[in-house]
Amino acid sequence: MLDERNALVADIRRFNRFYTRTVGLLDETLTQSAFTLTEARVLFELGHRNCPAAPETAGEPGFLAEAFHLEMGPTASDIARQLRIDAAYLTRILRKFASEGLTETRTDPADKRRRILSLTARGEAALSGLQAAADRDTARLIESLPDHRLHELGGALRKAAELLGDQAQENPHGTPEGTLRPHRVGDVGWVVQRQAQLYAEEYGWSIEFEALLAEIGADFIRNFLPGRDFCWIAERSSQPVGAVFLVHLDDKVAKLRMLHVEAAARGMGIGKQLVEQCVNQARTCGYSRLMLWTNDILVAARAIYERAGFKLVGEERHHSFGKDLVGQTWELDL
């Protein structure tokens, strides 16, 4: 494990060298502007605090500007610690901004002891230009990346930030914990693989279960009717974390199949979200009844079905997947 950690350290440092060189962070100024990287970061923090309505600068409040609602002396020290730069260096940056007309200070009407720092119109224009240049440079960086791999890069970046402690990546856009999308090429195979592995690890089911999953998946692909059959993949940070299938039995009856949620994503309402999507789509399609088959050992899934309104209509004992099980049939009148 120590060797693996050492190798990861080397990989991270290698990536850092590649990225800083590629985006020009080692250049004297950022994006060929008049600002160094540190100056640009300070300007960014001020703008994000004081320009919430501007789409190009909207976002989380910058802690720099927020802290400047304190008195000037302690604020400089506090901000220097948060930005991990020398307090004297920060003071020089702020003086430069003031001399160039980028910032202004005013007395807080609620507390005469406070001085509020904000960007002037000139400062806002400088920030807007800086961010537009940064956007263009970043867009140029990914222009050779094929469209079908854009989500892969985005997911990898968000996952890296999440693993390294960026809590904002847990839910960066205020969206539900899981986002659902229709299946793409390769997704059915992924579902078969993940469910087979998960059930082998968690319940000791044999490879016989994988054969059943593969048959269901193959039937879904071969007999797929657009507008009548569906598969949804749940994603979190652009990574697949679950799935469910809705397949037609006839014009009036459909079946919910192969629901699963990855272990790391459980407890977030994703299973409930997948089942609700399935039920709502079945109603939209005009099905009058929705069926499913499961086993009593799958307690969490059964609880989701019951809360969604499914009723247990039959049970049978069987020996499958190397285990003695109790199969259950559930139905929902739509």
C-alpha positions as CSV (number, residue, x, y, z in Angstrom):
1,M,0.0,0.0,0.0
2,L,2.9,2.4,0.7
3,D,4.3,1.7,-2.8
4,E,0.9,2.5,-4.2
5,R,0.7,5.8,-2.3
6,N,4.2,6.7,-3.4
7,A,3.3,6.0,-7.0
8,L,0.2,8.2,-6.7
9,V,2.3,11.0,-5.3
10,A,4.5,10.8,-8.4
11,D,1.4,10.7,-10.7
12,I,0.0,13.8,-9.1
13,R,3.3,15.7,-9.3
14,R,3.6,14.6,-13.0
15,F,0.2,15.9,-13.7
16,N,0.9,19.2,-11.9
17,R,3.9,19.7,-14.1
18,F,2.0,18.9,-17.2
19,Y,-0.9,21.2,-16.4
20,T,1.0,24.2,-15.2
21,R,3.1,24.1,-18.3
22,T,0.1,23.6,-20.6
23,V,-2.1,26.4,-19.3
24,G,0.8,28.8,-18.8
25,L,0.8,29.1,-15.0
26,L,4.5,29.5,-15.0
27,D,4.4,32.6,-17.3
28,E,5.1,36.0,-15.8
29,T,1.4,37.0,-16.2
30,L,-1.8,35.0,-16.5
31,T,-3.4,34.6,-19.9
32,Q,-1.2,37.3,-21.3
33,S,-2.9,39.9,-19.1
34,A,-1.5,42.6,-16.8
35,F,-2.0,40.4,-13.8
36,T,0.1,37.7,-12.1
37,L,-1.6,34.5,-11.1
38,T,-1.9,35.7,-7.5
39,E,-3.3,39.1,-8.5
40,A,-5.8,37.4,-10.7
41,R,-6.9,35.2,-7.8
42,V,-7.4,38.2,-5.5
43,L,-9.4,40.0,-8.2
44,F,-11.5,36.9,-8.7
45,E,-12.3,36.7,-5.0
46,L,-13.3,40.3,-4.9
47,G,-15.5,40.0,-8.0
48,H,-17.3,36.9,-6.9
49,R,-18.2,38.6,-3.6
50,N,-19.3,41.9,-5.0
51,C,-20.7,41.1,-8.4
52,P,-23.3,38.3,-7.8
53,A,-25.6,39.3,-10.5
54,A,-23.1,39.2,-13.3
55,P,-23.2,35.8,-15.0
56,E,-19.5,35.8,-15.8
57,T,-18.6,36.3,-12.2
58,A,-21.5,34.7,-10.4
59,G,-20.6,32.0,-7.9
60,E,-19.7,31.3,-4.4
61,P,-18.7,34.4,-2.4
62,G,-15.0,35.0,-2.4
63,F,-13.6,34.7,1.1
64,L,-11.3,37.7,0.4
65,A,-14.0,40.2,-0.2
66,E,-16.1,38.7,2.6
67,A,-13.3,39.1,5.1
68,F,-12.8,42.7,4.1
69,H,-16.0,43.5,5.9
70,L,-13.7,43.3,8.9
71,E,-11.2,46.1,9.8
72,M,-8.4,46.5,7.3
73,G,-5.5,45.4,9.6
74,P,-6.7,41.9,10.8
75,T,-8.3,41.3,7.5
76,A,-5.0,41.4,5.6
77,S,-3.5,38.9,8.0
78,D,-6.5,36.6,7.8
79,I,-6.7,36.7,4.1
80,A,-3.0,36.1,3.7
81,R,-3.4,32.9,5.7
82,Q,-6.4,31.7,3.7
83,L,-4.7,32.5,0.3
84,R,-1.4,31.2,1.7
85,I,0.4,34.3,0.6
86,D,2.6,36.7,2.5
87,A,0.6,39.5,4.2
88,A,2.9,42.1,3.0
89,Y,2.5,40.8,-0.6
90,L,-1.2,41.0,-0.3
91,T,-1.0,44.6,0.9
92,R,1.1,45.5,-2.1
93,I,-1.5,43.9,-4.4
94,L,-4.3,45.8,-2.8
95,R,-2.4,49.1,-3.1
96,K,-1.7,48.3,-6.7
97,F,-5.4,47.7,-7.4
98,A,-6.4,50.9,-5.6
99,S,-3.8,53.0,-7.5
100,E,-5.1,51.6,-10.9
101,G,-8.7,52.4,-10.0
102,L,-9.7,48.8,-9.8
103,T,-11.0,48.9,-6.2
104,E,-12.7,51.4,-3.9
105,T,-13.4,51.4,-0.2
106,R,-16.4,52.9,1.6
107,T,-17.6,53.0,5.2
108,D,-20.2,50.4,6.1
109,P,-23.3,52.4,7.0
110,A,-24.3,49.8,9.6
111,D,-20.9,50.0,11.4
112,K,-18.8,53.1,10.9
113,R,-15.7,51.1,12.1
114,R,-15.9,48.9,9.1
115,R,-14.5,49.6,5.6
116,I,-15.9,47.6,2.7
117,L,-13.7,46.9,-0.3
118,S,-15.3,46.3,-3.7
119,L,-14.4,46.5,-7.4
120,T,-15.0,49.6,-9.4
121,A,-16.6,49.5,-12.9
122,R,-13.0,49.4,-14.2
123,G,-12.2,46.5,-11.9
124,E,-15.3,44.6,-13.0
125,A,-14.3,45.2,-16.6
126,A,-10.8,43.9,-15.9
127,L,-12.1,40.8,-14.2
128,S,-14.5,40.1,-17.0
129,G,-11.8,40.4,-19.6
130,L,-9.5,38.2,-17.5
131,Q,-12.1,35.5,-17.1
132,A,-13.1,35.6,-20.8
133,A,-9.4,35.1,-21.7
134,A,-9.1,32.2,-19.3
135,D,-12.3,30.6,-20.8
136,R,-10.9,30.9,-24.3
137,D,-7.6,29.4,-23.2
138,T,-9.4,26.5,-21.5
139,A,-11.7,26.0,-24.5
140,R,-8.6,25.8,-26.7
141,L,-7.2,23.1,-24.4
142,I,-10.1,20.8,-25.0
143,E,-10.9,21.6,-28.6
144,S,-9.3,18.4,-29.9
145,L,-11.2,16.2,-27.4
146,P,-14.0,14.3,-29.1
147,D,-17.6,15.2,-28.0
148,H,-18.2,11.7,-26.6
149,R,-15.3,12.0,-24.2
150,L,-16.2,15.5,-22.8
151,H,-18.3,13.9,-20.0
152,E,-15.5,11.6,-19.1
153,L,-13.0,14.4,-18.6
154,G,-15.6,16.5,-16.6
155,G,-16.4,13.5,-14.4
156,A,-12.7,12.8,-13.8
157,L,-12.0,16.4,-12.8
158,R,-15.0,16.5,-10.4
159,K,-14.1,13.1,-8.9
160,A,-10.4,14.2,-8.4
161,A,-11.6,17.3,-6.6
162,E,-14.0,15.3,-4.5
163,L,-11.4,12.7,-3.5
164,L,-9.0,15.4,-2.5
165,G,-11.4,17.1,-0.2
166,D,-13.4,19.6,-2.2
167,Q,-16.8,19.3,-0.5
168,A,-18.4,21.6,-3.2
169,Q,-18.0,18.7,-5.6
170,E,-20.6,16.6,-3.7
171,N,-23.3,18.7,-5.3
172,P,-21.8,21.4,-7.3
173,H,-24.9,22.7,-9.0
174,G,-27.5,22.1,-6.3
175,T,-28.9,19.2,-8.3
176,P,-30.3,16.0,-6.8
177,E,-27.8,13.5,-5.5
178,G,-28.3,11.4,-8.6
179,T,-29.0,12.6,-12.1
180,L,-30.6,10.2,-14.5
181,R,-29.9,9.8,-18.2
182,P,-31.0,7.4,-20.9
183,H,-28.7,4.5,-21.7
184,R,-25.9,4.7,-24.2
185,V,-23.9,2.0,-26.0
186,G,-22.0,0.0,-23.4
187,D,-24.3,0.9,-20.5
188,V,-26.2,-2.5,-20.6
189,G,-22.9,-4.3,-20.3
190,W,-21.9,-2.1,-17.4
191,V,-25.1,-2.9,-15.6
192,V,-24.6,-6.7,-16.1
193,Q,-21.0,-6.5,-14.8
194,R,-21.7,-4.3,-11.8
195,Q,-24.7,-6.1,-10.6
196,A,-23.0,-9.5,-11.0
197,Q,-20.0,-8.3,-9.0
198,L,-22.0,-6.5,-6.3
199,Y,-24.3,-9.5,-5.6
200,A,-21.4,-11.9,-5.6
201,E,-19.6,-9.7,-3.0
202,E,-22.7,-8.9,-0.9
203,Y,-24.7,-12.1,-1.1
204,G,-22.3,-14.7,-2.4
205,W,-24.4,-15.3,-5.5
206,S,-22.7,-17.4,-8.2
207,I,-21.8,-16.6,-11.8
208,E,-25.3,-18.1,-12.6
209,F,-26.7,-14.7,-11.7
210,E,-24.5,-13.0,-14.2
211,A,-25.8,-15.3,-16.9
212,L,-29.4,-14.3,-16.0
213,L,-28.4,-10.6,-16.1
214,A,-26.7,-11.1,-19.5
215,E,-29.9,-12.8,-20.9
216,I,-32.1,-9.9,-19.7
217,G,-29.7,-7.3,-21.1
218,A,-29.5,-9.1,-24.4
219,D,-33.3,-9.4,-24.7
220,F,-33.6,-5.7,-23.9
221,I,-31.3,-4.8,-26.7
222,R,-32.7,-7.2,-29.3
223,N,-36.4,-6.5,-28.5
224,F,-36.1,-2.8,-27.7
225,L,-39.1,-0.7,-28.7
226,P,-38.4,3.1,-28.7
227,G,-41.0,4.8,-26.5
228,R,-42.0,1.6,-24.8
229,D,-38.7,0.3,-23.4
230,F,-36.3,2.3,-21.3
231,C,-33.1,2.1,-19.3
232,W,-31.9,4.9,-17.0
233,I,-28.4,5.3,-15.7
234,A,-28.0,7.2,-12.4
235,E,-24.9,9.3,-12.3
236,R,-23.1,11.2,-9.6
237,S,-20.2,13.5,-10.5
238,S,-20.7,12.1,-14.0
239,Q,-19.9,8.6,-12.8
240,P,-22.5,5.8,-13.1
241,V,-23.8,4.7,-9.7
242,G,-27.0,2.8,-10.5
243,A,-29.6,1.8,-13.1
244,V,-33.1,0.5,-13.7
245,F,-34.9,-0.9,-16.8
246,L,-38.5,-0.6,-17.9
247,V,-39.5,-3.2,-20.4
248,H,-42.8,-4.0,-22.1
249,L,-44.5,-7.4,-21.6
250,D,-47.5,-6.3,-23.8
251,D,-49.5,-3.2,-24.5
252,K,-50.8,-2.9,-21.0
253,V,-48.2,-4.5,-18.7
254,A,-44.6,-3.5,-18.2
255,K,-41.8,-4.9,-16.0
256,L,-39.3,-3.1,-13.8
257,R,-36.0,-4.9,-14.0
258,M,-32.4,-4.9,-12.9
259,L,-32.6,-2.1,-10.3
260,H,-29.3,-1.5,-8.6
261,V,-27.3,1.2,-6.8
262,E,-23.6,1.1,-6.2
263,A,-22.7,0.6,-2.5
264,A,-20.9,4.0,-2.2
265,A,-24.0,5.8,-3.5
266,R,-26.6,4.2,-1.2
267,G,-28.6,6.2,1.3
268,M,-28.8,9.2,-1.0
269,G,-32.3,8.5,-2.4
270,I,-30.9,7.3,-5.8
271,G,-32.8,4.0,-5.6
272,K,-36.1,5.8,-4.9
273,Q,-35.3,8.2,-7.7
274,L,-34.8,5.4,-10.2
275,V,-38.0,3.6,-9.2
276,E,-40.0,6.8,-9.3
277,Q,-38.7,7.5,-12.8
278,C,-39.7,4.0,-13.9
279,V,-43.2,4.3,-12.4
280,N,-43.8,7.8,-13.9
281,Q,-42.7,6.7,-17.3
282,A,-44.9,3.6,-17.2
283,R,-47.9,5.9,-16.5
284,T,-46.9,8.2,-19.3
285,C,-46.7,5.3,-21.7
286,G,-50.2,4.2,-20.8
287,Y,-49.3,0.9,-19.1
288,S,-52.0,-0.2,-16.6
289,R,-49.8,-2.4,-14.5
290,L,-46.2,-2.6,-13.5
291,M,-44.6,-5.8,-12.3
292,L,-41.2,-6.8,-10.9
293,W,-39.5,-9.9,-9.5
294,T,-37.1,-9.8,-6.7
295,N,-35.9,-11.9,-3.7
296,D,-36.8,-11.4,0.0
297,I,-33.1,-11.1,0.9
298,L,-32.9,-7.7,-1.0
299,V,-34.5,-5.8,1.9
300,A,-33.5,-2.3,0.9
301,A,-35.0,-2.7,-2.6
302,R,-38.2,-4.2,-1.3
303,A,-38.6,-1.2,1.0
304,I,-38.3,1.1,-2.0
305,Y,-40.9,-0.9,-3.9
306,E,-43.3,-0.9,-1.0
307,R,-43.0,2.9,-0.5
308,A,-43.7,3.4,-4.2
309,G,-47.0,1.5,-3.9
310,F,-46.1,-1.9,-5.1
311,K,-48.0,-4.8,-3.5
312,L,-46.6,-8.3,-2.9
313,V,-48.7,-10.8,-4.9
314,G,-46.7,-14.0,-4.7
315,E,-43.8,-15.8,-3.3
316,E,-41.9,-19.0,-4.2
317,R,-38.9,-20.8,-2.8
318,H,-36.2,-21.6,-5.3
319,H,-32.5,-22.6,-5.4
320,S,-30.7,-20.2,-7.7
321,F,-27.3,-18.6,-8.0
322,G,-25.9,-21.1,-5.5
323,K,-28.3,-20.1,-2.7
324,D,-31.7,-21.1,-1.3
325,L,-33.9,-18.1,-1.9
326,V,-37.4,-16.8,-1.7
327,G,-38.5,-15.1,-4.9
328,Q,-41.2,-12.5,-4.8
329,T,-43.5,-11.0,-7.4
330,W,-44.7,-7.4,-6.8
331,E,-47.3,-5.4,-8.8
332,L,-48.4,-1.8,-9.0
333,D,-51.7,-0.8,-10.5
334,L,-51.1,2.4,-12.5
